[in-house]
Amino acid sequence: MLPTSSRVFERQHLWRVTPDLLREATTLLACAVLRDHGPVDNVIGIAEGGTVPAHVIASALGTRAGSVRARHNTSSAAYERATGTVHLDLKALVLALKGKRLHGRVLLVDDICGSGATLRRVIRDLGQLLAPDAQLLTATLCLNSGATTLPDYSIWMVSDWVVFPWEKPPADGDPEPLPIPTKATSHA
């Protein structure tokens, strides 16, 4: 079993990604990937959190989006410690592929890279669905400062909990919006 987490929670801020910030961030990610790598053939969102950003990015890139289900936390409560075990379900993607493999550039998208365990697991297991010519790229909206695996691209470096537009804010906090993003950071 991997260490439970290297995520950092300074408990200084409870951050929020607003719908407007989401739109800005996904645009920056799509532009950075397109600029650095050219057209993308498939976008795969890691459900739950990566599904919405993946669909927005896929639309911007003029391609289709799929998803895989992965779960690393036992709940969605703020400051929840990761278990160290990632539960992954590729069934929906396997069914959508109808026996084929993913070719060309494949962009894997998630809302946040906390410790890096989810990205590592999905990258490892997604390999069986990639054709030999496939190039896998990764992008997340947020990157926790304690992550041991980095995505290829991210927008915000965070050291606290982040609430996304599809999540209910915790009852005991008033999240403040993250700063307006100006660029996607490449970690490749």
N, C-alpha and C positions, 0 to 999 in steps of 0.2 A: 504494500500500500504506500502511496505517495504521502509526503507530509500534508497535514490537513490544509494548510494555507500559508502563503506568505503575504497575503493581502494586508495593506496598511489602512487602518481606520484611526485617524488622528482625533476624530470627533470634534472637529473645529467647525465643520459645515455639514449641512444636509443639502446636497446639490440636487438640482432639477434640470432635466432637459425638456424644454417647452417644445410644442409643435413647430414653432418658427426656428428654434435652434436645431431641431432635428432636420428640417428642410435644408438649412445652411450646411450642416455637418455632412449630410449624405451627398449634397452637391459637391462639396470639397473632396470627399473621398472618391466619388465617381470621376471627377476631373483629374485627380492625382493618378489614379490607376490608368485612365485612358492616356494621359500625357506620358507616363513612364513605361507603359507596357502595350498600348494599343487596345484594339477592341477586345471585349470580354464575351465569351460564348455562353457561359452559364454563371448565375449568381445563386449561391446556396446560403440560406439563412439558418442560423442555429436557433431553433425554437426553445423557448418562447421569445426571448428578447431580441434576437437577430432577425426575426421574420419581417417586421415592418421596415427596418432599414434596408434589408435585402430587396424587398419589393420596390422601394423608392429608388434605390440605386439601379436595379435592373431596368426599371422604366426609363431612367435617365440615360442608361447605356444602350437602350433599344434591344434588350435581350430578355430572356425568361428567367424567372426565379423559382427555385425549389426550396425544400427545407429538410432538415434532420432535427430530431428531438434529442436534446441532451439536458441532463439535470445534475447539478453539482451541489446545490444547497438543499437542505431538507424543507425549507420554507422560503417565502419571499419577505420575511420580516427584516427590518433594517438591522444592519450589523451582524447578520446571521453568519456564523462560522461555517466555512465549507467543510464537507465531510472528508475530502481527500479521495473520494470515489466518484467517478463520473459515469452516470447511467446514460447510455447512448442507444437510440433507436433509429436505424436507417431504413426501416420497412417502407415508409411512404416514398422515399427517394428511389429505392430499388424498384418499387411498383411503377413509378412514373417513368423510369428509364426503360422499362419493358425489355430487359435483358441486354440492353446496350450499355456502353460505358461513356463517361463524360470525356469529351475531346476539347482541345484548344485551351484557352485561358478560362479557369474556373476561379471565381472570387467567393471565398467563404467569409460571411459577415456575422458579427455578433454585436450585441449592445455594449458589452464591457468585457475586458480581459482582466479578471481579478487576480488569480494566482498563475493562470496560464494552463491549468490542468484541463479545462474543457477544450481549448484550442489544440493542445497536444493530443488528446484522445480522438477528437474528430479528425484531425489531420491524419493520424495513424490509421484509423478505420476507414476513412474515406478513400484511402489509397487503393483499396480493392475495387472501387467503382471508377477509377481513373484509367483512361487509355494511356498507353506509353507516351503519346505525344502531348498529354495534358500538362499544363503549368498551373499549379495551385498557388493562389495569392490569398492573403488574409487581411481583413480590415475590421476594426472595432471603433465604435464611437468614443468609448472611454478606455483608458489603460490605467490600471492601478499601479502606483509607484512601487509596489512590492512584487509585481509579476515576475516570474522567472522565465516565462516564455513570452516573447513579444510578437504582436501581429506585424505584418508588413507595413500597415498604415493605421494610424489612429488620429483622433482629433484632440481630445482632452486628456491630460495626465491628471489623475485624481488620487487623493489620499484619504478619501472619505466615501460615505455611501451616496449613491446616485439614484434618483427616482426618475423613471422614464415615462413618457406620455401614456403608455398603456398600463402603468402601474398605479395603484392607489397609494397616496402618500401616507406615511406613518401617522397615527393619531397624536403622537407626542412631539411632533416637530413641524416646522414651517420651512419647507425647502426653498432655497434661493436659487435663481437661475444661474447656470454656468455662464462664464463670459462668452460673448459672441465670438464664434470661431473665425479665424482669418486664414488658416491653412491646415492642410493635412500633413502630419509628420510621417516621414518614411523611416522605418526601423530596419529595413532590409540592408 
